[in-house]
Amino acid sequence: MAMAMTVQQALGRARARIETLDAQALLCAALGVERAYLFGHPDHPLTPAQADRYAGWVERCAAGEPLAYILGRRAFYDRDFIVTPDVLIPRPETELLVEQGLAYLRGRPAATVADVGTGSGALAVTLAVHAPAAQVYALDISPAALAVARQNAAQHRAAVTFLEGDLLRPFLERGLRFDLLVANLPYIASGDLPSLAVTRWEPRLALDGGADGLDLVRRLLDQAPAAARPGARLLLEIGADQGAAAQALGAAAFPGARAAVLPDLAGHDRILRLDLP
Ligand SMILES: C[S@@+](CC[C@H](N)C(=O)[O-])C[C@H]1O[C@@H](n2cnc3c(N)ncnc32)[C@H](O)[C@@H]1O
């Protein structure tokens, strides 16, 4: 009978194909253990089913597929989210929108919140969990993305209302008004997409921002004045080179607002914040 493969042997084989941290993360998931277990139990044998699953995952990782899609999960802010290839993998820089949103909600706990382009629901669900008195709406044009977001709301017991349609249109059609709007809309210029690895795995609908990357931001800012309450805050994620252009669009849509471009941890322009009088 063939000897079962051990943790150490499995990692050794995988490391010949993929990064060490990825090899460890995949093995942890295949075995259902924490990372420390791998170091404490190098001789632990894998069952044939675990070895097969691990080998398949290593192959997918070696082909470039993001770990989040292989494992079906990604950590965002303070919890784990289900992700599938129908949604963008939530990024750490988007957590800035949560911080800025929660700071606003501390002063207005019963606010109405709109998350436009919710994808996995990472923003809407996190805000709803941390601000349980808020009325949180999550909007997306993709029914497949909304199905994933609904699962995430259910697993975190977040009270979120989901609306399908183009940007704020379903919100406006219901006569709703927001106090806080968060949106991480697609903001990559169409011409840049072919050269980017993300397009191979993540949905184009989540990435393509039109000729200058700002088409959706521009359209959202056209719609938003009709749905904004006095004193509202808008937080829009933008690309590193879009600060000045986005700020000009914000000022044109909301002439009386205080507009600021906030940097991410790497110092790049990342959020357009508009505070209405
Ligand atoms: C960059 S992803 C962001 C997902 C999620 N909010 C996050 O931060 O991880 C953009 C999302 O906007 C959605 N989207 C694209 N065009 C849209 C439109 N016209 N109206 C509503 N949602 C749209 C996509 O389906 C996608 O889920």
The ligand as an ORCA input file, in Angstrom:
! r2SCAN-3c Opt
* xyz 0 1
  C     -15.506     47.208     -8.663
  S     -16.918     46.168     -8.328
  C     -17.143     46.527     -6.607
  C     -17.758     45.445     -5.800
  C     -17.818     45.735     -4.287
  N     -18.560     46.952     -3.987
  C     -16.419     45.864     -3.706
  O     -16.023     46.963     -3.351
  O     -15.716     44.844     -3.608
  C     -18.162     47.099     -9.165
  C     -19.576     46.538     -9.129
  O     -20.412     47.458     -9.839
  C     -21.373     46.732    -10.582
  N     -21.833     47.563    -11.701
  C     -21.238     47.781    -12.894
  N     -21.988     48.608    -13.638
  C     -23.081     48.915    -12.906
  C     -24.224     49.731    -13.144
  N     -24.388     50.403    -14.292
  N     -25.152     49.814    -12.165
  C     -25.018     49.138    -10.997
  N     -23.945     48.359    -10.720
  C     -22.990     48.248    -11.663
  C     -20.654     45.466    -11.003
  O     -21.578     44.446    -11.300
  C     -19.771     45.194     -9.783
  O     -20.416     44.310     -8.899
*
